Amino acid sequence: MGTLTITGGTLRSRRVPTPPGFAVRPTPARVKEALFSILGSRVAEARVLDLFAGSGALGFESLSRGATHVTFVEKHRPTAAALRAAARELGVDAHVDVIAAPAERAARVLDGRYDLVFADPPYATPYPAAAFRTLSARRAIDASTTVVYEHSAHEPGPADPAMQVERTERYGEVALTFLHPLEPAA
């Protein structure tokens, strides 16, 4: 079992255990620092959805930097259990929900609206368009939501007609594409 370190905010320097095995690929620290530098004040007071949560690095970092609530979605049950334990250990469990389900199924049951969504599926997994369509239809995300999609820098960013690309940044093997859902046609 490895650990990840929270890089900023109230939980700065705290370590979170990461589950063993290849099922989890935490976002590299330098990429995480660049991401939160780009997001800046968008994190403060945000409700965050961390799809494909894995280690929870992005969600826990968000809480540390002022997000009010994070919903972690992780289909691998042992990893979801590790997220719950990490939230308790960090003392943030009152601000966390963990859903042990695939992203597409979780999108059908989530409550409330999210300001910020992290989507970091395994690189071999297709872009989760169906999950985003469901989230939009349920009004869990809208044009003011920032979606950060992490993907291989060797692959093009998503071409989703329901999303507007704000920007794409590349850091070695990792690319981050920032998107906003488009308003549905009247």
C-alpha contacts under 8 A as a table, 3 or more apart, distances in Angstrom:
res1	aa1	res2	aa2	distance
1	M	17	P	6.69
1	M	18	T	5.85
1	M	19	P	5.48
1	M	20	P	4.57
2	G	17	P	5.78
2	G	18	T	5.13
2	G	19	P	6.96
2	G	20	P	6.85
3	T	15	R	6.04
3	T	16	V	5.33
3	T	17	P	4.22
3	T	18	T	5.13
4	L	15	R	5.53
4	L	16	V	5.27
4	L	17	P	6.41
4	L	18	T	6.76
4	L	26	P	7.84
4	L	57	A	7.07
5	T	12	R	7.62
5	T	13	S	5.65
5	T	14	R	5.74
5	T	15	R	4.54
5	T	16	V	6.33
5	T	29	A	7.98
6	I	11	L	6.44
6	I	12	R	5.09
6	I	13	S	5.32
6	I	14	R	5.63
6	I	15	R	6.43
6	I	16	V	7.70
6	I	57	A	7.40
6	I	60	F	7.35
6	I	61	E	5.72
6	I	64	S	7.66
7	T	12	R	5.15
7	T	13	S	5.98
7	T	29	A	7.66
7	T	33	E	6.96
7	T	61	E	7.16
8	G	11	L	6.84
8	G	12	R	4.53
8	G	13	S	7.44
8	G	61	E	7.05
8	G	64	S	6.67
8	G	65	R	6.46
9	G	12	R	5.25
9	G	61	E	7.73
9	G	64	S	4.71
9	G	65	R	4.47
9	G	66	G	7.39
10	T	64	S	4.98
10	T	65	R	6.63
11	L	14	R	5.60
11	L	61	E	7.90
11	L	64	S	5.04
11	L	90	L	7.86
12	R	64	S	7.04
14	R	90	L	7.91
16	V	86	A	6.20
17	P	55	S	7.71
17	P	82	A	7.95
17	P	86	A	7.07
18	T	24	V	7.68
18	T	55	S	5.27
18	T	82	A	7.67
19	P	24	V	7.03
19	P	55	S	6.94
19	P	79	T	6.19
19	P	82	A	6.85
20	P	23	A	7.88
20	P	24	V	7.67
21	G	24	V	6.82
22	F	25	R	6.99
23	A	54	G	7.55
24	V	54	G	5.16
24	V	55	S	6.31
25	R	54	G	7.08
25	R	55	S	7.59
25	R	122	P	7.81
26	P	54	G	7.07
26	P	55	S	6.03
26	P	56	G	7.99
26	P	57	A	6.57
27	T	31	V	6.56
27	T	32	K	6.20
27	T	57	A	7.06
27	T	58	L	7.76
28	P	31	V	5.32
28	P	32	K	6.18
29	A	32	K	4.98
29	A	33	E	6.13
30	R	33	E	5.15
30	R	34	A	6.23
31	V	34	A	5.11
31	V	35	L	6.02
31	V	171	Y	6.54
31	V	174	V	7.78
32	K	35	L	5.02
32	K	36	F	6.27
32	K	58	L	7.34
33	E	36	F	5.36
33	E	37	S	6.15
34	A	37	S	5.02
34	A	38	I	6.26
35	L	38	I	5.20
35	L	39	L	6.25
35	L	176	L	7.95
36	F	39	L	4.89
36	F	40	G	5.89
37	S	40	G	5.22
39	L	42	R	5.48
39	L	43	V	6.56
40	G	43	V	6.45
41	S	44	A	5.51
42	R	45	E	7.99
42	R	46	A	6.91
42	R	116	L	7.85
43	V	46	A	5.26
43	V	62	S	6.27
43	V	65	R	6.64
43	V	66	G	6.26
43	V	67	A	5.50
43	V	116	L	7.48
44	A	65	R	6.53
44	A	66	G	4.40
44	A	67	A	5.04
44	A	68	T	7.61
45	E	66	G	5.74
45	E	67	A	4.63
45	E	68	T	5.10
46	A	66	G	7.44
46	A	67	A	4.54
46	A	68	T	5.71
46	A	69	H	7.01
46	A	114	Y	7.40
46	A	115	D	5.52
46	A	116	L	6.70
47	R	67	A	6.15
47	R	68	T	5.85
47	R	69	H	4.97
47	R	70	V	6.05
47	R	113	R	7.39
47	R	114	Y	5.00
47	R	115	D	5.36
47	R	116	L	6.48
48	V	59	G	7.04
48	V	62	S	7.59
48	V	67	A	7.02
48	V	69	H	6.12
48	V	70	V	4.63
48	V	71	T	6.30
48	V	114	Y	5.63
48	V	115	D	6.12
48	V	116	L	4.84
48	V	117	V	5.73
48	V	118	F	7.77
49	L	59	G	7.59
49	L	70	V	5.75
49	L	71	T	4.90
49	L	72	F	6.22
49	L	73	V	7.66
49	L	114	Y	6.39
49	L	116	L	6.34
49	L	117	V	4.67
49	L	118	F	6.27
50	D	53	A	5.23
50	D	56	G	7.48
50	D	58	L	7.16
50	D	59	G	5.87
50	D	70	V	6.99
50	D	71	T	6.06
50	D	72	F	4.83
50	D	73	V	6.10
50	D	117	V	5.88
50	D	118	F	4.83
50	D	119	A	6.40
51	L	72	F	6.22
51	L	73	V	4.83
51	L	74	E	6.78
51	L	103	A	6.18
51	L	117	V	7.25
51	L	118	F	5.95
51	L	119	A	4.98
51	L	120	D	6.81
51	L	121	P	7.70
52	F	72	F	7.69
52	F	73	V	5.71
52	F	74	E	5.15
52	F	75	K	7.41
52	F	102	P	7.90
52	F	103	A	6.82
52	F	119	A	6.16
52	F	120	D	5.67
52	F	121	P	5.33
53	A	56	G	5.02
53	A	57	A	7.75
53	A	58	L	7.84
53	A	59	G	7.63
53	A	72	F	5.61
53	A	73	V	5.62
53	A	74	E	5.32
53	A	119	A	7.82
53	A	120	D	7.21
54	G	57	A	7.83
54	G	74	E	6.31
54	G	79	T	6.53
54	G	80	A	7.78
55	S	79	T	7.36
55	S	83	L	6.95
56	G	59	G	5.30
56	G	60	F	5.93
56	G	72	F	7.19
56	G	83	L	6.53
57	A	60	F	5.46
57	A	61	E	6.01
58	L	61	E	5.09
58	L	62	S	6.11
58	L	118	F	7.32
59	G	62	S	5.01
59	G	63	L	6.40
59	G	70	V	6.03
59	G	71	T	7.88
59	G	72	F	7.19
60	F	63	L	5.12
60	F	64	S	6.22
60	F	70	V	7.89
61	E	64	S	5.04
61	E	65	R	6.26
62	S	65	R	5.08
62	S	66	G	6.43
62	S	67	A	5.39
62	S	70	V	7.86
63	L	66	G	5.32
63	L	67	A	4.59
63	L	68	T	6.54
63	L	69	H	6.94
63	L	70	V	7.14
63	L	92	V	7.95
64	S	67	A	7.21
67	A	70	V	7.39
68	T	95	H	6.53
69	H	95	H	4.71
69	H	96	V	5.84
70	V	95	H	6.40
70	V	96	V	5.03
70	V	97	D	6.50
71	T	96	V	5.77
71	T	97	D	4.69
71	T	98	V	5.80
71	T	99	I	7.39
72	F	83	L	7.93
72	F	96	V	7.41
72	F	97	D	6.14
72	F	98	V	4.71
72	F	99	I	6.14
73	V	80	A	7.71
73	V	98	V	5.98
73	V	99	I	4.85
73	V	100	A	6.07
73	V	101	A	6.52
73	V	102	P	7.25
73	V	103	A	6.43
73	V	106	A	6.99
74	E	77	R	7.23
74	E	79	T	7.02
74	E	80	A	5.60
74	E	98	V	7.52
74	E	99	I	6.34
74	E	100	A	5.11
74	E	101	A	5.88
74	E	102	P	6.53
74	E	103	A	7.41
75	K	80	A	7.21
75	K	99	I	7.74
75	K	100	A	4.86
75	K	101	A	4.13
75	K	102	P	4.65
75	K	103	A	7.41
76	H	79	T	5.42
76	H	80	A	6.22
76	H	100	A	6.69
76	H	101	A	7.49
77	R	80	A	4.93
77	R	81	A	6.15
77	R	100	A	5.73
78	P	81	A	5.03
78	P	82	A	6.25
79	T	82	A	4.93
79	T	83	L	6.31
80	A	83	L	5.05
80	A	84	R	6.49
80	A	98	V	6.54
80	A	99	I	7.22
80	A	100	A	5.75
81	A	84	R	5.15
81	A	85	A	6.32
82	A	85	A	5.04
82	A	86	A	6.07
83	L	86	A	5.06
83	L	87	A	6.17
83	L	98	V	7.25
84	R	87	A	5.19
84	R	88	R	6.39
84	R	93	D	7.23
84	R	98	V	6.67
85	A	88	R	5.15
85	A	89	E	6.16
86	A	89	E	4.95
86	A	90	L	6.08
87	A	90	L	5.18
87	A	91	G	6.07
87	A	92	V	5.21
87	A	93	D	4.72
87	A	96	V	7.05
88	R	91	G	4.99
88	R	92	V	6.18
88	R	93	D	5.05
89	E	92	V	7.85
90	L	93	D	7.68
91	G	94	A	7.84
92	V	95	H	5.50
92	V	96	V	6.69
93	D	96	V	5.07
93	D	97	D	7.68
99	I	106	A	6.97
101	A	105	R	6.36
101	A	106	A	5.82
102	P	105	R	5.49
102	P	106	A	6.14
103	A	106	A	5.05
103	A	107	A	6.02
103	A	128	P	7.89
103	A	131	A	6.20
104	E	107	A	5.30
104	E	108	R	7.04
104	E	128	P	7.63
104	E	130	A	6.50
104	E	131	A	4.51
104	E	134	T	7.76
105	R	108	R	5.50
105	R	109	V	7.23
105	R	131	A	7.79
106	A	109	V	5.41
106	A	110	L	6.21
107	A	110	L	5.62
107	A	131	A	5.74
107	A	132	F	7.75
107	A	134	T	6.04
107	A	135	L	5.61
108	R	134	T	6.50
108	R	135	L	7.34
108	R	138	R	7.78
110	L	140	A	7.52
111	D	140	A	7.19
112	G	139	R	7.91
112	G	140	A	5.76
113	R	139	R	6.53
113	R	140	A	4.06
113	R	141	I	5.86
114	Y	117	V	6.91
114	Y	140	A	5.77
114	Y	141	I	5.69
114	Y	145	T	6.58
115	D	141	I	7.21
115	D	144	S	6.94
115	D	145	T	4.59
115	D	146	T	6.36
116	L	145	T	5.53
116	L	146	T	4.91
116	L	147	V	5.91
116	L	148	V	7.79
117	V	145	T	7.37
117	V	146	T	6.27
117	V	147	V	4.63
117	V	148	V	6.12
118	F	147	V	5.98
118	F	148	V	4.92
118	F	149	Y	6.18
118	F	150	E	7.82
119	A	147	V	7.37
119	A	148	V	6.14
119	A	149	Y	4.84
119	A	150	E	6.28
120	D	149	Y	6.01
120	D	150	E	4.88
120	D	151	H	6.91
121	P	125	T	6.22
121	P	127	Y	7.99
121	P	150	E	7.46
121	P	151	H	7.70
122	P	125	T	5.41
123	Y	126	P	7.77
123	Y	151	H	5.91
123	Y	152	S	6.16
127	Y	158	P	6.71
128	P	131	A	5.48
128	P	132	F	6.54
129	A	132	F	5.14
129	A	133	R	6.12
129	A	160	D	7.14
130	A	133	R	5.07
130	A	134	T	6.21
131	A	134	T	5.18
131	A	135	L	6.16
132	F	135	L	4.98
132	F	136	S	6.08
133	R	136	S	5.13
133	R	137	A	6.07
133	R	162	A	7.75
134	T	137	A	5.04
134	T	138	R	6.11
135	L	138	R	5.20
135	L	139	R	6.12
135	L	140	A	5.03
135	L	141	I	5.76
136	S	139	R	4.90
136	S	140	A	5.92
136	S	141	I	5.13
136	S	142	D	6.19
136	S	181	P	7.41
137	A	140	A	7.68
138	R	141	I	7.80
139	R	142	D	6.33
141	I	144	S	7.74
141	I	145	T	5.69
141	I	181	P	7.15
142	D	145	T	5.39
142	D	180	H	7.41
142	D	181	P	5.53
142	D	182	L	7.15
142	D	183	E	6.87
143	A	146	T	7.96
143	A	180	H	5.50
143	A	181	P	4.84
143	A	182	L	5.49
143	A	183	E	5.93
144	S	180	H	6.82
144	S	181	P	7.74
145	T	180	H	5.92
145	T	181	P	7.04
146	T	178	F	6.74
146	T	179	L	5.95
146	T	180	H	5.33
147	V	178	F	5.70
147	V	179	L	4.97
147	V	180	H	6.00
148	V	176	L	6.41
148	V	177	T	5.73
148	V	178	F	4.68
148	V	179	L	6.36
149	Y	176	L	5.67
149	Y	177	T	5.15
149	Y	178	F	6.44
149	Y	179	L	7.66
150	E	174	V	7.00
150	E	175	A	5.76
150	E	176	L	4.64
150	E	177	T	6.47
151	H	155	E	7.21
151	H	157	G	7.41
151	H	174	V	6.08
151	H	175	A	5.30
151	H	176	L	6.47
151	H	177	T	7.92
152	S	155	E	5.47
152	S	173	E	5.91
152	S	174	V	5.01
152	S	175	A	5.68
153	A	156	P	7.32
153	A	170	R	6.08
153	A	171	Y	7.53
153	A	172	G	7.02
153	A	173	E	5.05
153	A	174	V	4.82
153	A	175	A	4.60
154	H	173	E	7.07
157	G	168	T	7.50
157	G	177	T	6.38
158	P	177	T	7.89
160	D	163	M	5.42
160	D	164	Q	7.81
161	P	164	Q	7.54
162	A	181	P	5.94
162	A	182	L	5.53
163	M	179	L	6.07
163	M	180	H	5.47
163	M	181	P	4.38
163	M	182	L	5.31
164	Q	179	L	5.42
164	Q	180	H	5.20
164	Q	181	P	6.21
164	Q	182	L	6.30
165	V	168	T	7.74
165	V	177	T	7.07
165	V	178	F	5.95
165	V	179	L	4.46
165	V	180	H	6.60
166	E	177	T	7.57
166	E	178	F	5.32
166	E	179	L	5.39
166	E	180	H	7.15
167	R	177	T	5.87
167	R	178	F	5.36
167	R	179	L	7.39
168	T	175	A	6.81
168	T	176	L	5.51
168	T	177	T	4.23
168	T	178	F	6.19
169	E	175	A	5.60
169	E	176	L	5.26
169	E	177	T	6.52
170	R	173	E	7.47
170	R	174	V	5.85
170	R	175	A	4.28
170	R	176	L	6.41
171	Y	174	V	5.18
171	Y	175	A	6.08
172	G	175	A	7.84
